[in-house]
Amino acid sequence: MNGAPRSGKSSIAAAIQKSFDGVWLNLGMDRYKQMIPEKYQPGIGLRPGGETPGLEPLIVELYGALYESIALHSRLGINIVSDSAHHDWYSRPLNILPNCARQLAGLPVLFVGIRCPIEVIMRRRIETWQSGYLEDGSVPPPVLRWQEAVHRPGIYDMEADSSLNNSEEIAEMIKNRLVEKEATAFKILAEMDGSG
C-alpha cells in the first residue's frame, strides 16, 4: 500500500493481518523505521522536499534491503503486507519505486494506492500527535508536499479512499481484488527509467 502519512495504511495492514487467511507479516515503512538508529532517522520516512541530501544514499540502500526482504519472504511462501509512502521528491530523482518494483519481478504483488483528503489527514494528525494547522490556519508545507508527491506517478492495481471506507472495508476490498485479475502495476513501474 502506498499513501501519505496518516492516510490509514497501518490500520488497513492490521485489518489484513487479522482477517486474511494464513500468516501475513507486516514489512512496512513504520516497522522498518523502528529498526533504524536514531542518527539515521527518519530513514525511509524522509519526507518530500530534498531537505537532507546527505541521507539520500542510505535511503536508497534501506529501500533496497526492505524490498529484498519482502522478496525473500514471498519466495518462501510467506504473505506480506507492506505499508509505504513512496515519493521521488528528493534533492534529485532517486527512482526508488521503479527499482523496488524490479526487485519484486516475478512475484505476486498487488499495489494499492490509499488516498485520503487533506482535511481528514489534518484531523488525524491532531488526534495522534496534537500537531495540526499553522497559526494562520494553513496546512504545514511538509504535509502538503506529502499529499502532492506520494501518488506520483499514481500507477496502482487498485485505489481506496480511507475517508470513505474504514480499514476493515478496505481490507475486504483488497482481499476481493487479490482474486479478481492479474496485478500489473509493478510490472509497469519496473519498466520505468525514472524519466516518467
C-alpha positions as CSV (number, residue, x, y, z in Angstrom):
1,M,0.0,0.0,0.0
2,N,1.2,3.5,-0.8
3,G,-0.2,6.7,0.7
4,A,0.6,9.8,2.7
5,P,1.3,9.6,6.4
6,R,-2.0,9.4,8.4
7,S,-3.9,8.1,5.4
8,G,-4.7,4.9,7.3
9,K,-2.3,2.4,5.8
10,S,-1.1,0.9,9.2
11,S,-4.7,0.3,10.3
12,I,-5.5,-1.4,6.9
13,A,-2.4,-3.5,7.3
14,A,-3.6,-4.6,10.8
15,A,-7.0,-5.4,9.4
16,I,-5.4,-7.5,6.7
17,Q,-3.3,-9.4,9.3
18,K,-6.4,-10.0,11.3
19,S,-8.9,-11.0,8.6
20,F,-6.9,-12.7,5.8
21,D,-6.3,-16.5,5.8
22,G,-2.8,-17.6,6.6
23,V,0.1,-15.7,8.1
24,W,0.5,-12.1,6.9
25,L,3.6,-10.3,8.1
26,N,3.8,-6.5,8.1
27,L,7.1,-5.5,6.5
28,G,6.1,-1.9,6.1
29,M,7.7,1.5,6.5
30,D,6.7,2.2,10.1
31,R,8.0,-1.2,11.3
32,Y,11.2,-0.8,9.3
33,K,11.8,2.7,10.6
34,Q,11.8,1.4,14.2
35,M,14.9,-0.6,13.4
36,I,16.9,2.3,12.1
37,P,19.3,4.0,14.6
38,E,18.3,7.5,15.7
39,K,21.2,9.2,13.9
40,Y,19.8,8.0,10.6
41,Q,16.2,8.9,11.2
42,P,13.8,9.4,9.6
43,G,15.3,6.8,7.4
44,I,12.9,5.6,4.7
45,G,10.4,8.1,6.1
46,L,12.4,11.0,4.8
47,R,9.7,13.5,3.7
48,P,9.5,15.1,0.3
49,G,11.5,18.2,-0.4
50,G,15.1,17.2,-0.7
51,E,15.9,18.7,2.8
52,T,18.5,16.1,3.8
53,P,20.6,15.2,0.7
54,G,23.3,13.6,2.8
55,L,20.9,10.9,4.0
56,E,19.6,10.1,0.5
57,P,22.2,7.4,-0.5
58,L,21.3,5.5,2.7
59,I,17.6,5.8,1.8
60,V,18.3,4.0,-1.5
61,E,20.1,1.2,0.3
62,L,17.4,0.9,3.0
63,Y,14.6,0.6,0.5
64,G,16.7,-2.0,-1.4
65,A,17.2,-4.0,1.7
66,L,13.5,-3.8,2.7
67,Y,12.3,-4.9,-0.7
68,E,14.9,-7.8,-0.8
69,S,13.4,-8.9,2.5
70,I,9.9,-8.7,1.1
71,A,11.0,-10.7,-2.0
72,L,12.7,-13.4,0.2
73,H,9.6,-13.8,2.4
74,S,7.4,-14.1,-0.7
75,R,9.7,-16.6,-2.3
76,L,9.4,-18.7,0.9
77,G,5.6,-18.6,0.6
78,I,5.1,-16.1,3.4
79,N,2.4,-13.5,2.7
80,I,3.5,-9.9,3.2
81,V,1.6,-6.7,3.6
82,S,3.7,-3.6,3.3
83,D,2.5,0.0,4.0
84,S,4.7,2.6,2.5
85,A,4.9,6.3,1.5
86,H,6.9,6.3,-1.7
87,H,7.9,9.6,-3.3
88,D,10.7,10.8,-5.6
89,W,10.9,14.4,-4.3
90,Y,14.5,14.2,-3.1
91,S,17.3,16.6,-3.9
92,R,17.4,14.7,-7.2
93,P,15.3,11.8,-8.6
94,L,16.3,8.5,-6.9
95,N,13.9,6.3,-8.8
96,I,13.3,4.2,-5.7
97,L,9.8,2.9,-6.6
98,P,10.8,1.5,-10.1
99,N,13.9,-0.1,-8.5
100,C,11.8,-1.7,-5.8
101,A,9.3,-2.9,-8.4
102,R,12.2,-4.5,-10.3
103,Q,13.3,-6.3,-7.1
104,L,9.9,-8.0,-6.9
105,A,9.8,-9.1,-10.6
106,G,8.1,-12.4,-11.0
107,L,6.4,-12.3,-7.5
108,P,2.7,-11.7,-6.9
109,V,2.3,-8.0,-6.0
110,L,-0.9,-6.0,-5.7
111,F,0.0,-2.3,-5.5
112,V,-2.7,-0.4,-3.7
113,G,-3.0,3.4,-3.5
114,I,-4.5,4.7,-0.3
115,R,-5.9,8.2,-0.8
116,C,-7.2,10.5,1.9
117,P,-8.3,14.1,1.7
118,I,-6.0,16.7,3.4
119,E,-8.8,17.7,5.9
120,V,-9.0,14.1,7.2
121,I,-5.2,13.8,7.3
122,M,-5.0,17.0,9.3
123,R,-7.7,15.8,11.7
124,R,-5.8,12.5,12.2
125,R,-2.5,14.4,12.8
126,I,-4.2,16.5,15.5
127,E,-5.7,13.4,17.1
128,T,-2.5,11.4,17.0
129,W,0.3,14.0,17.5
130,Q,-1.6,17.1,18.7
131,S,0.1,18.8,15.7
132,G,-2.0,20.4,13.1
133,Y,-2.6,23.6,11.2
134,L,-0.2,26.5,11.3
135,E,-1.1,29.6,13.3
136,D,-2.5,31.3,10.2
137,G,-4.8,28.2,9.6
138,S,-2.8,26.8,6.7
139,V,-1.6,23.3,6.2
140,P,2.1,22.9,7.0
141,P,4.2,22.7,3.8
142,P,5.7,19.2,4.6
143,V,2.1,17.8,4.8
144,L,1.2,19.4,1.5
145,R,4.3,18.0,-0.1
146,W,3.4,14.5,1.0
147,Q,-0.1,14.9,-0.4
148,E,1.4,16.1,-3.7
149,A,4.3,13.7,-4.0
150,V,3.2,10.3,-2.7
151,H,0.9,9.4,-5.6
152,R,3.3,10.2,-8.4
153,P,3.2,8.5,-10.9
154,G,-0.1,7.1,-9.5
155,I,0.1,3.7,-11.1
156,Y,-1.8,1.3,-9.0
157,D,-3.7,-2.0,-9.3
158,M,-6.5,-0.5,-7.2
159,E,-7.1,2.6,-5.1
160,A,-9.2,3.2,-2.0
161,D,-10.1,6.3,-0.1
162,S,-9.8,5.8,3.7
163,S,-12.2,8.7,4.3
164,L,-15.0,6.8,2.6
165,N,-14.3,3.3,3.8
166,N,-12.9,2.0,7.2
167,S,-9.9,-0.2,7.5
168,E,-11.9,-3.4,7.6
169,E,-13.8,-2.5,4.5
170,I,-10.7,-1.6,2.6
171,A,-9.0,-4.9,3.7
172,E,-12.1,-6.7,2.3
173,M,-11.8,-4.7,-1.0
174,I,-8.1,-5.7,-1.2
175,K,-9.0,-9.4,-0.5
176,N,-11.6,-9.4,-3.3
177,R,-9.1,-7.7,-5.7
178,L,-6.5,-10.3,-5.0
179,V,-8.6,-13.0,-6.7
180,E,-10.2,-10.9,-9.4
181,K,-7.4,-10.4,-12.0
182,E,-3.7,-10.2,-12.6
183,A,-2.0,-7.3,-11.0
184,T,0.2,-5.2,-13.4
185,A,1.2,-2.0,-11.7
186,F,4.6,-3.2,-10.5
187,K,5.3,-4.6,-14.0
188,I,4.7,-1.2,-15.4
189,L,6.7,0.6,-12.7
190,A,9.6,-1.8,-13.2
191,E,9.8,-0.7,-16.8
192,M,10.1,3.0,-15.9
193,D,13.6,4.5,-16.2
194,G,12.8,7.4,-13.9
195,S,12.0,9.9,-16.6
196,G,8.3,9.2,-16.5
